[in-house]
Amino acid sequence: MTERTTMRAISQDVLGGPEVLHETTTEIPAPGISEIRVRVHAAGLNPTDWKHRAQRLFLGDPPYVLGWDVSGVVDAVGFGVTLFAPGDRVFGMLPYPHGAGAFAEYVTAPTRAFAHAPSGLSHTEAGALPLAALTAWQALVDTARLQSGQRVLVHAAAGGVGHLAVQIAKARGAHVIGTASAGKHAFLKDLGADELVDYREVDFAEAVSEVDVVLDPICGEYGRRSVSTLRPGGVLIPLLPVPDEERDAAAATRGIRVAPMLVEADHGGMAAIAELVEQGRLRPHVSEVFPLSGIAEAHRRGDEGHTSGKIVVRILD
């Protein structure tokens, strides 16, 4: 559909602080077999973005364009695509980790990394969902097989993954306990949390017990202390790929399954998330929106670590 041949993107040539991010011009990609090209309207910012900006992680050394969350409109389709047509509103997560590139005007990716965007969401809201919501869905539904009536402990419950995990767990009929600072408790109560623990004032390991699932995006000593909150047969899901022999040994002694996970692109998961949105049972909280030219400031805000919900970068005004 587009007649342009180049696009704007945010790249980096070295690892470092937000100042290493810069705007560049690159070729608009063509969709390959079973791929679609999406004109990106908005892209969510996730902790993995600022971590990859600063450290040598899954992507190796730059240059590269970061970003995995996409909300936009299909611009072109490759051979074999039947799920979407040009003009369709879609949202999805580029294949993690090596499919990064959302902070650009166009992206190409496998068709089944996307789903039709919920009609009730703006592009800004839809762009906040994919990576964080898929992480929560795959952890709670696919990995823990969460059932109605079970007890779930969500750490960093007001964060990007956490605030969506609270809603997904409630939609599954679970009893949800969250850790968050006191100033965020009202926000989480509105999302449906049943119990809240102010981690600054209370030791959650003493206040919480007999849970079936712990969702742990923090890891380290949080993961080790979480073991005592789980009942035998429970599952602890760390979201960081950091081995922890002490945690794992304590869990094994108590008959607890430790299931570290990384999020995967998932058409079925995105469709399920869209359905929850359509039902009014899931909605992202967007704390701040930045233009593409303001992405360095967006990263600075993310680095501060105090955001409730998600930061979103608006790419098409």
C-alpha positions as CSV (number, residue, x, y, z in Angstrom):
1,M,0.0,0.0,0.0
2,T,2.8,2.4,0.8
3,E,4.8,4.2,-1.9
4,R,7.6,5.3,0.4
5,T,10.8,3.4,0.5
6,T,12.3,4.6,3.7
7,M,11.1,5.0,7.3
8,R,12.1,6.4,10.6
9,A,13.4,4.1,13.4
10,I,15.1,4.5,16.7
11,S,18.4,2.7,16.8
12,Q,21.6,2.6,19.0
13,D,25.2,1.9,18.0
14,V,26.5,1.2,21.5
15,L,25.2,0.0,24.9
16,G,24.5,2.6,27.5
17,G,22.0,5.1,28.9
18,P,19.0,6.6,27.1
19,E,21.3,9.1,25.4
20,V,22.6,6.3,23.1
21,L,19.2,6.1,21.3
22,H,19.0,8.1,18.1
23,E,16.6,8.4,15.2
24,T,17.8,6.9,11.9
25,T,16.4,6.3,8.4
26,T,16.2,2.8,7.0
27,E,14.5,0.8,4.3
28,I,10.9,-0.2,4.7
29,P,10.9,-4.0,4.9
30,A,8.9,-6.2,2.6
31,P,6.8,-9.0,4.1
32,G,8.1,-12.5,3.4
33,I,6.2,-15.7,3.1
34,S,3.6,-16.0,5.9
35,E,4.4,-12.5,7.1
36,I,2.5,-9.2,7.3
37,R,3.8,-5.7,7.3
38,V,2.3,-3.4,9.9
39,R,2.3,0.4,9.9
40,V,3.1,1.0,13.6
41,H,0.9,3.4,15.4
42,A,2.1,2.7,19.0
43,A,4.6,0.5,20.7
44,G,4.8,-0.3,24.4
45,L,8.0,0.1,26.4
46,N,9.0,-2.8,28.7
47,P,11.8,-3.4,31.2
48,T,13.5,-5.7,28.6
49,D,13.9,-2.7,26.3
50,W,15.9,-0.6,28.8
51,K,17.8,-3.7,29.9
52,H,18.8,-4.5,26.3
53,R,19.7,-0.9,25.7
54,A,22.2,-0.9,28.6
55,Q,23.5,-4.5,28.7
56,R,24.7,-7.2,26.4
57,L,21.8,-9.7,26.6
58,F,19.9,-11.8,24.1
59,L,20.5,-9.5,21.1
60,G,24.3,-9.3,21.5
61,D,26.0,-6.1,20.5
62,P,24.2,-3.2,18.7
63,P,23.4,-1.7,16.3
64,Y,19.7,-2.7,16.6
65,V,16.2,-1.3,16.9
66,L,14.5,-2.3,20.1
67,G,10.8,-2.8,20.9
68,W,8.5,-5.8,20.8
69,D,5.0,-4.4,21.4
70,V,3.1,-3.4,18.3
71,S,-0.3,-1.8,17.6
72,G,-1.0,-0.7,14.1
73,V,-2.6,-1.4,10.7
74,V,-1.7,-4.1,8.2
75,D,0.0,-2.4,5.3
76,A,0.9,-5.4,3.1
77,V,0.8,-9.2,3.3
78,G,3.2,-11.9,2.1
79,F,2.4,-15.1,0.2
80,G,0.2,-17.5,2.1
81,V,-1.4,-15.1,4.6
82,T,-5.1,-15.7,5.2
83,L,-5.7,-14.3,8.7
84,F,-5.3,-10.6,7.8
85,A,-5.7,-8.2,4.9
86,P,-4.4,-4.7,4.3
87,G,-6.3,-2.2,6.4
88,D,-6.9,-4.6,9.4
89,R,-6.2,-3.2,12.9
90,V,-3.8,-5.6,14.7
91,F,-1.8,-5.9,17.8
92,G,0.9,-8.4,18.8
93,M,4.3,-9.1,20.1
94,L,7.3,-9.4,17.7
95,P,9.0,-12.8,18.2
96,Y,11.0,-12.5,21.4
97,P,13.8,-11.9,21.6
98,H,15.3,-11.8,18.2
99,G,12.3,-10.2,16.4
100,A,12.9,-6.8,18.1
101,G,12.2,-3.7,16.0
102,A,8.9,-2.1,17.1
103,F,10.3,1.4,17.5
104,A,10.0,2.1,13.8
105,E,7.3,3.2,11.4
106,Y,6.9,-0.2,9.9
107,V,7.6,-3.8,11.0
108,T,7.3,-7.2,9.4
109,A,6.7,-10.3,11.3
110,P,5.0,-13.8,11.1
111,T,1.3,-13.5,10.8
112,R,0.6,-15.5,13.9
113,A,2.5,-13.1,16.1
114,F,-0.6,-10.9,15.8
115,A,-4.3,-10.8,16.4
116,H,-7.1,-8.5,15.5
117,A,-7.0,-5.5,17.9
118,P,-10.0,-5.2,20.3
119,S,-12.5,-2.6,18.9
120,G,-12.7,-0.8,22.3
121,L,-9.0,0.1,22.6
122,S,-7.1,2.9,21.1
123,H,-3.8,2.1,19.4
124,T,-2.1,3.6,22.5
125,E,-3.9,1.2,24.8
126,A,-3.4,-1.8,22.4
127,G,0.3,-1.0,22.1
128,A,0.6,-1.4,25.9
129,L,-0.6,-4.9,26.0
130,P,1.2,-7.6,24.0
131,L,4.5,-8.5,25.8
132,A,3.2,-7.9,29.3
133,A,-0.2,-9.4,28.8
134,L,1.2,-12.5,27.0
135,T,3.8,-12.9,29.8
136,A,1.0,-12.9,32.4
137,W,-1.3,-15.2,30.3
138,Q,1.4,-17.7,29.5
139,A,2.6,-17.8,33.1
140,L,-0.8,-18.1,34.7
141,V,-2.8,-20.0,32.1
142,D,-0.3,-22.1,30.1
143,T,2.3,-22.7,32.8
144,A,0.5,-22.7,36.1
145,R,-2.9,-23.9,34.6
146,L,-4.6,-21.6,37.1
147,Q,-8.0,-22.7,38.3
148,S,-10.9,-20.9,39.9
149,G,-10.5,-20.7,43.7
150,Q,-6.7,-20.9,43.7
151,R,-4.6,-18.4,45.5
152,V,-2.1,-16.3,43.5
153,L,0.7,-14.1,44.7
154,V,1.8,-11.4,42.2
155,H,4.9,-9.5,42.9
156,A,5.3,-6.0,41.6
157,A,1.6,-6.1,41.1
158,A,1.3,-2.5,39.9
159,G,3.9,-2.9,37.2
160,G,3.5,-3.7,33.5
161,V,3.1,-7.5,33.8
162,G,1.7,-7.3,37.4
163,H,-1.3,-5.1,36.8
164,L,-2.4,-7.3,33.9
165,A,-1.7,-10.5,35.8
166,V,-4.0,-9.3,38.6
167,Q,-6.8,-8.9,36.0
168,I,-6.2,-12.2,34.2
169,A,-6.1,-14.1,37.5
170,K,-9.3,-12.5,38.6
171,A,-10.9,-13.4,35.3
172,R,-9.9,-17.0,36.0
173,G,-11.7,-16.9,39.3
174,A,-8.5,-16.8,41.5
175,H,-7.9,-15.1,44.8
176,V,-5.2,-12.5,44.1
177,I,-2.6,-11.2,46.5
178,G,-0.3,-8.5,45.3
179,T,2.9,-6.9,46.6
180,A,3.1,-3.1,46.0
181,S,3.9,0.1,47.8
182,A,1.0,1.5,49.8
183,G,0.4,4.4,47.3
184,K,-0.5,1.8,44.7
185,H,-3.0,-0.2,46.7
186,A,-6.1,1.8,45.7
187,F,-5.1,1.3,42.0
188,L,-4.8,-2.4,42.5
189,K,-8.0,-2.7,44.5
190,D,-9.8,-1.2,41.5
191,L,-8.3,-3.9,39.3
192,G,-9.7,-6.6,41.5
193,A,-6.9,-7.5,43.9
194,D,-8.2,-9.2,47.0
195,E,-5.3,-8.7,49.3
196,L,-2.3,-6.3,49.2
197,V,1.0,-6.3,51.0
198,D,3.1,-3.1,51.4
199,Y,6.5,-4.6,50.8
200,R,8.2,-1.6,52.4
201,E,6.5,-2.2,55.7
202,V,5.6,-5.9,55.8
203,D,7.6,-9.0,55.1
204,F,5.4,-10.7,52.5
205,A,6.9,-14.1,53.4
206,E,5.4,-13.8,56.9
207,A,2.1,-12.2,55.8
208,V,1.3,-14.6,53.0
209,S,0.9,-18.4,53.0
210,E,-0.8,-21.3,51.3
211,V,-0.7,-19.9,47.8
212,D,-0.9,-22.1,44.7
213,V,1.0,-19.8,42.3
214,V,3.7,-17.1,42.7
215,L,4.4,-14.8,39.7
216,D,7.8,-13.3,40.3
217,P,9.2,-10.7,37.9
218,I,11.8,-9.6,40.5
219,C,13.6,-12.8,41.3
220,G,16.7,-12.9,43.5
221,E,15.9,-12.8,47.2
222,Y,12.2,-12.3,46.3
223,G,12.1,-15.7,44.7
224,R,13.9,-17.4,47.6
225,R,11.5,-15.8,50.1
226,S,8.5,-16.7,48.0
227,V,9.1,-20.4,48.4
228,S,7.8,-20.3,52.0
229,T,4.5,-18.8,50.8
230,L,3.6,-21.7,48.6
231,R,1.8,-24.9,49.6
232,P,3.2,-28.2,48.5
233,G,2.4,-28.8,44.8
234,G,2.4,-25.1,44.1
235,V,4.4,-23.4,41.3
236,L,6.8,-20.5,41.4
237,I,7.2,-18.8,38.0
238,P,10.4,-16.5,37.8
239,L,10.3,-14.2,34.8
240,L,14.1,-13.5,34.7
241,P,16.5,-16.1,33.2
242,V,18.7,-16.1,36.3
243,P,19.7,-19.5,37.8
244,D,19.2,-19.7,41.6
245,E,20.3,-23.0,43.1
246,E,19.3,-21.9,46.7
247,R,15.8,-21.1,45.6
248,D,15.4,-24.3,43.6
249,A,16.8,-26.5,46.4
250,A,14.3,-25.0,48.9
251,A,11.5,-25.5,46.4
252,A,12.3,-29.1,45.8
253,T,12.4,-29.8,49.5
254,R,8.8,-28.5,49.8
255,G,7.5,-30.2,46.7
256,I,7.2,-26.9,44.7
257,R,7.6,-26.7,41.0
258,V,9.9,-23.9,39.8
259,A,9.1,-23.0,36.2
260,P,11.2,-20.1,34.8
261,M,9.7,-18.8,31.5
262,L,10.3,-16.3,28.7
263,V,7.4,-15.0,26.8
264,E,6.7,-16.3,23.2
265,A,4.9,-14.8,20.3
266,D,1.5,-16.4,20.3
267,H,-1.6,-15.8,18.1
268,G,-3.8,-17.9,20.3
269,G,-2.7,-16.0,23.4
270,M,-3.2,-12.6,21.8
271,A,-6.7,-13.7,20.7
272,A,-7.6,-14.7,24.2
273,I,-6.3,-11.4,25.5
274,A,-8.4,-9.6,23.0
275,E,-11.4,-11.5,24.1
276,L,-10.9,-10.5,27.7
277,V,-10.6,-6.9,26.6
278,E,-13.9,-7.2,24.6
279,Q,-15.6,-8.7,27.7
280,G,-14.5,-5.8,29.8
281,R,-12.3,-8.0,32.1
282,L,-8.9,-6.7,31.0
283,R,-7.6,-3.2,30.3
284,P,-4.1,-1.8,30.3
285,H,-3.2,1.2,32.4
286,V,-1.1,3.6,30.4
287,S,0.9,5.9,32.7
288,E,2.6,8.1,30.1
289,V,2.8,8.5,26.4
290,F,5.8,9.8,24.5
291,P,6.3,10.6,20.8
292,L,8.9,8.7,18.9
293,S,11.3,11.7,19.2
294,G,10.9,11.5,23.0
295,I,11.9,7.8,23.4
296,A,15.1,8.7,25.3
297,E,12.9,10.4,28.0
298,A,10.6,7.4,28.0
299,H,13.6,5.2,28.7
300,R,14.7,7.5,31.5
301,R,11.2,7.1,33.1
302,G,11.4,3.4,32.8
303,D,14.9,3.3,34.4
304,E,13.4,5.0,37.4
305,G,11.4,1.9,38.2
306,H,8.3,3.6,39.7
307,T,5.9,3.3,36.8
308,S,2.4,1.9,37.4
309,G,1.2,0.0,34.3
310,K,2.9,0.8,31.0
311,I,4.7,3.6,29.2
312,V,3.8,3.8,25.5
313,V,5.6,5.4,22.5
314,R,3.3,6.9,20.0
315,I,4.8,6.5,16.5
316,L,2.0,7.6,14.1
317,D,0.3,10.8,15.3
